[in-house]
Amino acid sequence: MGVRAVSGIVVVTLVVVVLFRYAGSGKRAAAPEPAKVPAVEHEASDNRDGSMNDVQPAASVADQPPARPTDKPAAPPVAAPPTPKTVDKPVTVETPTDAGKQALDLTTPKATVTSFSRVVGMGDWAKAVDCFLPGGVDFDDVREIADAREGSRAYKIKRILEAIDPDEPAEVTSVQEQADGRVKVVWKVTLKEGVEVDGRAIAAGETMEYDATLAKTNDGRWLIDNF
């Protein structure tokens, strides 16, 4: 027990002596260098005061990996719009309607015989009868011809009158006023088909001559009295 205590005193004494000599030599022990703390990267904080102290500089373009091209499907080709078809506008040719051709003009003797020739050539016997004076010499005869059926004598006259070409106007060759105020008219018509009259054949395109006496009615119309 005694040895251990003395040894401890001797050791302490030696340490004190060494320190005293070192201090007396004017030299001081160098202070240990502070340990270096590795830099820690911090994310940019949400600075509500608007300062940029904590914002880390952005990485340079060189440090960033190259962008990879994105493969996009090729756009389908756009089809050209179809070329509109050109439609030729049909040319409209105005022709007289049947109603216009069948209109009667009974204002003069010449107009009445012209109208009569046209409507009988079209087979419009109702209009043909309207050209005659009711109660006149040939009024009943023309009604019989209008209603005639094949095989009768009236039917032969009907066929001769229907052979008149309605598209060829009648040619009035004579207009004579009678003593009683009536007027006699002579006119020619062109045939659209051949006929036979009193054993004589008349071909299509040839002309026939007709005559009639007309009387003027109280309402100013000129109607056929004797045909």
VENSUL-V820522 format. One record per run of one state. SS is the DSSP state (a for helix, b for strand, c for the rest). FROM is the first residue (numbers start at 1). TO is the last residue. If there is no record, write none. Layout:
BEGIN
ss: <SS SS>
from: <FROM FROM>
to: <TO TO>
END
This chain:
BEGIN
ss: <c a c a c a c a c a c b c a c a c b c b c b c b c b c b c b c>
from: <1 2 25 61 64 98 102 109 122 125 131 132 133 139 147 153 163 164 165 171 178 183 192 195 198 200 203 207 217 222 227>
to: <1 24 60 63 97 101 108 121 124 130 131 132 138 146 152 162 163 164 170 177 182 191 194 197 199 202 206 216 221 226 227>
END
